[in-house]
Amino acid sequence: MAKDTRDRDDRSIEHNRPYIRLQLFGTRETVQSTIDRMHATGFMDRVYWGQPMPVPGNEVEWVSVLYRRW
C-alpha cells in the first residue's frame, strides 16, 4: 500500500536540513570549560549546548550534548 505523498513531502524538508550533534564527556568542570573555550574561539555559541548532566552509573563523568539544525 502506497503512503500518502503529502505526508512524506512534509517530513522530507526536516530530514534534508543539515545538522550537527556533538557529545562532550568529562568531569563537570572539564565539560563546562571546553564549552567555554569553543565559544571563545567562535566554534559554537554556548547557548546551543545542553546543560551538563551526570552520566548514570558514573560518579565523576558528565555529558553535554549539542544538536543544531540550520
C-alpha contacts under 8 A as a table, 3 or more apart, distances in Angstrom:
res1	aa1	res2	aa2	distance
3	K	7	D	7.68
3	K	8	R	7.56
4	D	7	D	5.58
4	D	8	R	6.80
5	T	8	R	5.10
5	T	9	D	6.03
6	R	9	D	5.16
6	R	10	D	6.17
7	D	10	D	5.36
7	D	11	R	6.68
8	R	11	R	5.49
8	R	12	S	6.13
9	D	12	S	5.06
9	D	13	I	6.88
10	D	13	I	6.14
10	D	14	E	7.81
11	R	14	E	5.49
11	R	15	H	6.50
12	S	15	H	4.99
12	S	16	N	6.12
13	I	16	N	5.47
13	I	17	R	6.63
14	E	17	R	5.51
17	R	69	R	6.58
17	R	70	W	6.58
18	P	69	R	5.79
18	P	70	W	6.08
19	Y	67	Y	7.13
19	Y	68	R	5.41
19	Y	69	R	4.15
19	Y	70	W	6.40
20	I	66	L	7.52
20	I	67	Y	5.63
20	I	68	R	5.44
20	I	69	R	6.65
21	R	65	V	7.03
21	R	66	L	5.31
21	R	67	Y	4.30
21	R	68	R	6.61
22	L	65	V	5.69
22	L	66	L	5.05
22	L	67	Y	6.64
23	Q	63	V	6.78
23	Q	64	S	5.90
23	Q	65	V	4.54
23	Q	66	L	6.44
24	L	31	V	6.44
24	L	63	V	5.45
24	L	64	S	5.30
24	L	65	V	6.32
25	F	31	V	6.42
25	F	61	E	6.60
25	F	62	W	5.62
25	F	63	V	4.56
25	F	64	S	6.84
26	G	29	E	7.92
26	G	30	T	5.78
26	G	31	V	5.58
26	G	60	V	7.76
26	G	61	E	5.16
26	G	62	W	5.40
26	G	63	V	6.69
27	T	30	T	5.12
27	T	31	V	6.10
27	T	60	V	5.81
27	T	61	E	5.04
27	T	62	W	5.46
28	R	31	V	5.26
28	R	32	Q	6.21
28	R	52	P	6.80
28	R	53	M	7.99
28	R	54	P	7.89
28	R	60	V	7.76
28	R	61	E	7.06
28	R	62	W	5.42
28	R	63	V	7.82
29	E	32	Q	5.23
29	E	33	S	6.03
30	T	33	S	5.15
30	T	34	T	5.96
31	V	34	T	5.25
31	V	35	I	6.28
31	V	52	P	7.15
31	V	62	W	7.15
31	V	63	V	7.07
31	V	64	S	7.10
32	Q	35	I	5.18
32	Q	36	D	6.22
32	Q	52	P	7.34
33	S	36	D	4.93
33	S	37	R	6.12
34	T	37	R	5.00
34	T	38	M	6.17
35	I	38	M	5.16
35	I	39	H	6.20
35	I	46	R	6.19
35	I	49	W	7.67
36	D	39	H	5.07
36	D	40	A	6.13
36	D	46	R	6.74
37	R	40	A	4.96
37	R	41	T	6.19
38	M	41	T	5.28
38	M	42	G	6.23
38	M	43	F	5.08
38	M	44	M	5.93
38	M	45	D	7.49
38	M	46	R	7.75
39	H	42	G	5.13
39	H	43	F	5.87
39	H	44	M	5.29
39	H	45	D	4.91
39	H	46	R	5.62
40	A	43	F	7.66
42	G	45	D	6.93
44	M	48	Y	7.38
45	D	48	Y	6.08
45	D	49	W	7.92
46	R	49	W	5.55
47	V	50	G	7.72
48	Y	66	L	5.78
48	Y	67	Y	6.95
48	Y	68	R	6.89
49	W	64	S	6.45
49	W	65	V	5.70
49	W	66	L	4.46
49	W	67	Y	7.35
50	G	64	S	5.40
50	G	65	V	5.36
50	G	66	L	6.21
51	Q	64	S	6.04
51	Q	65	V	7.98
52	P	62	W	6.17
52	P	63	V	5.34
52	P	64	S	4.53
52	P	65	V	7.91
53	M	62	W	5.36
53	M	63	V	5.43
53	M	64	S	6.47
54	P	58	N	7.44
54	P	59	E	7.37
54	P	60	V	7.55
54	P	61	E	6.08
54	P	62	W	4.25
54	P	63	V	6.31
55	V	58	N	5.60
55	V	59	E	7.47
55	V	61	E	5.66
55	V	62	W	5.21
55	V	63	V	6.34
56	P	59	E	7.80
58	N	61	E	5.74
